[in-house]
Amino acid sequence: MTIKNKVVVITGASSGIGKATTEVLAKAGAHVVIGARRKDRLAEIAAEFGGDQVVYQETDVTNRDSVKSLVDLAQSTFGKVDVLYNNAGLMPVSPLADLKVDEWERMIDVNIKGVLYGIAAVLPIMIAQKHGHIITTDSVAGHVVHPGTAVYAGTKYAIQAIMDGLRQEQVDHHIRTTMISPGAVETELYRTISDEKTREQIKVQEQTAGLSAADVAHAVAYAIDQPQNVAINEILLRPINQRT
Ligand code: NDP
């Protein structure tokens, strides 16, 4: 079974990579269940696909019940969950000495705990089905750290450990895992940076040299569109002119 008729749950689908992936997968015939906090955006995306192929629910990944409820919606609407794409994330980068402790906590809550809540919501279903696929958006920042990115990179390095542990634990249940690690992508992510100068720098970098969100969505689709015996465990993709 490839993309067609698979049931895919996507968090962080109201913009950027999650939105683009919804579009690519829906066009390829998947049933897509999308969540994020901005319900109006989700409604617009779902409306494009007529309502029975893409369904949505307001979701806050920092709330375990909210994530479970999104997965329950997939189960009750389509009867199964083939793929969970943990994609919601934010990147308020800043030097540690700025002590933006609230932002560190938000990154941990969304980028790590949000992913764990997603895994907790689908794992019992996928174990019972004896198949499933859990994908998480990691980052080049999960492989390389720079001054200013310590906490963001820390959350993305954590994804490496969590996803590889999950992979090793679940081989007997035929649950596939994939980490998607993009370099700069042109999305709304820069808006989560509170320091104005850094925000402007990252915005320009993403808008002038970044991958498109669709480029990343095609990588996600590639990982999903494999025969059942093939697990694409990691995809690292940079814009061609990104050095580190
Ligand atoms: P966007 O800002 O465009 O998208 C982020 C998505 O996450 C939005 O849909 C947002 O929706 C959602 N989100 C944020 N907080 C929450 C929350 N508490 N609950 C539910 N959803 C939430 O940026 P991207 O598309 O770039 O980001 C997607 C992922 O890609 C992130 O994990 C990011 O770290 C990663 N990434 C991005 C790169 C880039 O250069 N852009 C590079 C490498 C990785 P809403 O606000 O409506 O809740």
Boltz pocket constraint, residues with backbone or C-beta under 6 A from the ligand:
constraints:
  - pocket:
      binder: B
      contacts: [[A, 11], [A, 12], [A, 13], [A, 14], [A, 15], [A, 16], [A, 17], [A, 18], [A, 35], [A, 36], [A, 37], [A, 38], [A, 39], [A, 59], [A, 60], [A, 61], [A, 62], [A, 86], [A, 87], [A, 88], [A, 89], [A, 90], [A, 91], [A, 110], [A, 137], [A, 138], [A, 139], [A, 140], [A, 180], [A, 181], [A, 182], [A, 183], [A, 184], [A, 185], [A, 186], [A, 187], [A, 188], [A, 189], [A, 190], [A, 206], [A, 213]]
      max_distance: 6.0
